Amino acid sequence: MKPRLLCFFFVVMAQAAHATPLALDVQGKITRSNDVSHTVYHMTDTELLGLPVHTITTSTRWTPKSTFTGPLVTDVLKRVGATGDVVELRTLDDYTVSVTVADARRYGAILAYSMNGKRLEVRDFGPLFLIYPRDAYPSELTGALADAKFVWQVKALILK
């Protein structure tokens, strides 16, 4: 292998080794599963990236106006055959927040996996960040109660 190509190969491999895995476990009131216990749907990066892509350009309490990209929460729920009315989001540090399915649908909330074209990492809200179009609904999506809906480092959804 040529030295330049070899160097490129090692840079790509190093980046891949440090990339945050893009995966999501969905459980609870769902009608489809893909594990042996038939209780969880493990969504892989291929599945998440294969869902229709949506963008929301908005600011959050923690970020300036940015463009977030990812699937609609409702598209994820449709994929697993969700029947619950409430989604509990669980994060990498086991923090939990519940939002209603109706709320996610009304605002077109997404599970963002990139911000401004860059894949989200754990250090910058990744691997998944629940985003609402805050700037489009400032009177409804601003303040402490609304800020609680913006959940980062999401690893699982539990339908209730």
LINFENMO-V106534 format. One record per residue. SS is DSSP state (2 for helix, 1 for strand, 0 for the rest). PHI is phi in radians with two decimals (* if undefined). PSI is psi in whole degrees, -180 to 180 (999 if undefined). Layout:
ss | phi | psi
SS | PHI | PSI
SS | PHI | PSI
This chain:
ss | phi | psi
0 | * | 138
0 | -1.17 | 147
2 | -0.98 | -41
2 | -1.15 | -44
2 | -1.14 | -40
2 | -1.10 | -43
2 | -1.07 | -46
2 | -1.04 | -44
2 | -1.01 | -46
2 | -1.18 | -35
2 | -1.13 | -46
2 | -1.08 | -44
2 | -1.13 | -39
2 | -1.14 | -41
2 | -1.14 | -42
2 | -1.12 | -38
2 | -1.18 | -28
2 | -1.69 | -6
0 | -1.20 | 142
0 | -1.27 | 127
0 | -1.07 | 137
0 | -1.73 | 102
0 | -2.61 | 158
1 | -2.61 | 131
1 | -1.78 | 132
1 | -2.14 | 131
1 | -2.56 | -178
1 | 1.68 | -133
0 | -1.39 | 78
1 | -2.27 | 153
0 | -1.83 | -8
0 | -2.14 | 139
0 | -2.48 | 164
0 | -2.41 | 26
0 | -2.00 | 166
0 | -1.16 | -27
0 | -1.47 | -7
0 | 1.03 | 36
0 | -2.11 | -14
1 | -2.33 | 144
1 | -1.90 | 113
1 | -1.57 | 109
1 | -1.58 | 126
0 | -1.55 | 173
2 | -1.05 | -38
2 | -1.07 | -43
2 | -1.19 | -45
2 | -1.09 | -44
2 | -1.25 | -19
2 | -1.47 | -13
0 | -1.27 | 156
0 | -0.93 | 136
0 | -1.60 | 133
1 | -2.24 | 153
1 | -2.20 | 147
1 | -2.30 | 124
1 | -1.81 | 114
1 | -2.82 | 167
0 | -1.76 | 161
0 | -2.25 | 176
0 | -1.11 | -24
0 | -1.88 | -9
0 | -2.36 | 151
0 | -1.25 | 176
0 | -0.96 | 124
1 | -2.48 | 163
1 | -1.81 | 117
1 | -1.81 | 141
1 | -2.26 | 139
1 | 2.94 | -179
1 | -1.38 | 155
1 | -1.11 | 143
2 | -0.98 | -41
2 | -1.14 | -30
2 | -1.21 | -38
2 | -1.11 | -45
2 | -1.12 | -38
2 | -1.11 | -41
2 | -1.04 | -36
0 | -1.68 | 2
0 | 1.14 | 46
1 | -1.15 | 138
0 | -2.11 | -5
0 | -1.38 | 164
0 | -1.78 | -14
1 | -2.20 | 139
1 | -1.98 | 120
1 | -1.65 | 123
1 | -1.70 | 130
1 | -1.99 | 135
1 | -1.79 | 174
0 | -1.02 | -30
0 | -1.70 | 19
0 | 1.14 | 22
0 | -1.26 | 142
1 | -2.26 | 144
1 | -2.48 | 141
1 | -1.91 | 138
1 | -2.30 | 154
1 | -1.47 | 151
2 | -1.10 | -40
2 | -1.04 | -40
2 | -1.14 | -46
2 | -1.08 | -41
2 | -1.17 | -47
2 | -0.99 | -43
2 | -1.65 | -6
0 | 1.18 | 42
0 | -1.08 | 144
1 | -2.11 | 158
1 | -1.74 | 92
1 | -1.28 | 135
1 | -1.99 | -3
1 | -2.53 | 154
1 | -2.31 | 124
0 | 0.93 | 40
0 | 1.40 | 1
1 | -1.94 | 131
1 | -1.04 | 132
0 | -1.25 | 134
0 | -1.92 | 167
2 | -0.97 | -40
2 | -1.20 | -17
2 | -2.29 | 54
0 | 1.44 | 0
0 | -1.55 | 176
0 | -1.38 | -26
0 | -2.26 | 141
1 | -2.30 | 117
1 | -1.26 | 119
1 | -2.14 | 134
0 | -1.97 | 156
0 | -1.39 | 71
2 | -0.95 | -45
2 | -1.18 | -26
2 | -1.37 | -21
2 | -2.32 | 60
0 | -1.07 | -34
0 | -1.30 | -23
0 | -1.73 | -27
0 | -2.06 | 32
0 | -2.24 | 143
0 | 1.99 | 174
2 | -1.04 | -44
2 | -1.15 | -40
2 | -1.22 | -40
2 | -1.02 | -32
0 | -1.14 | -19
0 | -1.37 | -19
0 | -1.52 | 98
0 | -1.95 | 128
1 | -1.96 | 169
0 | 1.02 | 39
1 | -1.21 | 132
1 | -2.11 | -21
1 | -2.66 | 153
1 | -2.14 | 135
1 | -2.11 | 118
1 | -1.50 | 130
0 | -2.19 | 999
